[in-house]
Amino acid sequence: MQSHSIDWTPDQNMAIAGIYFKMLTMELSNELFTKSEYNKQAQALTGRTKGSVEFKFCNISHVLHSNGLPFITGYKPRINAQGGSFYRAVEHHINIH
C-alpha cells in the first residue's frame, strides 16, 4: 500500500511556524526549552504526528538557512518543503521577528 502525504493547511503552517519561532527566539536569547514539549504543542494544534512535526521544523530551518537567517541548531535544514502557504507562513513570522 502506497502512502501519500497530505499538504498542510494554511492554518497548520501558520501554527507550526509560530511555535518554531517561539523556540528560535528562546534559543537566540540563550533560554532553555524542551523541543519535545513544543513538538507536542504543534501536534495538538495541527493534528500531525511527532515525525511530521519534526520534519516540518527542519523545513522551516531550510527556508531560514536559504535566506541567510539563523535557525534552530537542533533542526537541521531539510529541503522537500511544501510550497505556497508554508512559505507564506514562514515569511510572515520572519517579518514579525
Secondary structure as GFF3:
##gff-version 3
##sequence-region A 1 97
A	DSSP	alpha_helix	10	28	.	.	.	ID=ss1
A	DSSP	alpha_helix	35	46	.	.	.	ID=ss2
A	DSSP	alpha_helix	50	66	.	.	.	ID=ss3
A	DSSP	alpha_helix	85	96	.	.	.	ID=ss4
###
